Amino acid sequence: MVKVDKRKLFHLDWYLIINGLVLFAIGIMNLVSATSSFSSGSYNFIIKQLIAFSVGIVLIGIIINFDYRTLANNAKLFYLLSLGAIVFVLVWGMAAGGARRWISIAGISFQPSEFIKPVIVILLASILYEKKRDKVLLGLKDIALPFAWIVVPFVLIVLQPDLGTGVIIFLVFLAIVWFVGMKKSTYATLLSAGIVLPVIAWQYVLRPYQKQRIYTFLNIDSDPLGVGYHTKQAIIAVGSGKFFGKGYLQGTQHKLQFIPEHHTDFIYTVFAEEWGFFGSIIFFLLFITFINRCMKISQQAYDELGSIMAFGLGSIIFLQFAINVLMNIHLAPVVGIPLPFISYGGSSLISVLISVGLLLNINMRRYMF
């Protein structure tokens, strides 16, 4: 019989838990509407999402029973396992929509690149926390090793191709080294690289369809029958919600199939059309309070290791939320980034719940040392 440590239950961050549950409930409700027009109906989508949620809850239960410092000590092992799964995808993975991102086992498909997001945060925190503790500003040599660890999965993920996940990994790296603190010369070097690397990426890395997405972002009429058409429909859907929305299950843009991937990357358009500006404000506040709670956990963590981990995990949630919403309203180029808790996708949801488990772990143990 497993003995439950009552102190752990007492020190669970119930604000974070309740906030996350509310967002997930909104996601399920929104997914019902987004998939109601599909010929297969909503049932299979909801069941799969609930199964993924159940798996995530089990993982949270496992994660909170291990000291996060022990998890950090094994960060390289988690990293190598995740990296091995990504390599497996490139060689033997399941292809769909021109991309090879999934592994299918016994009819169950999952996307390994989603799971490396929290792993990268744990790894970077384990490498950099002593610098943060000793208040050492990072020079170029200090960020070279962390960069080397993230550049390998970044390249492999971009090759799938999955530019969205690659961008998130790179931005989380930048967020963490900023949080730890850098020398002025390091900032200057990164700024210079930020000017040069996009030019190189445009010339040698980005594929034609990815370049077209950027053209469309700069000029929505550059691809009126392709990405431009879908982007315009997304804007129409959000705008047509007006102040109070059309009402639950009353959205027309997604029901008439004008918006692509409206149950995954463009799911915010479904919510905005049905609940309007007023509903979106409440929606944004829920995300803001969740992210704020992540930052609070970072601020109050027992040590710098926990502080960096919590900040990095909160950064993943924030970046995915911000980029997804901005993409949906044509304030960022279209990239494949899911909306945390809301978008359909088991791998994405489980990855987010792993992050929640780590955040709960860090918060609990500030009372237990």
Summary of the structure (lengths in Angstrom):
residues: 369
radius of gyration: 20.6
end to end distance: 25.6
largest distance: 64.1
contacts: 1240
relative contact order: 0.16
helix: 70%
strand: 4%
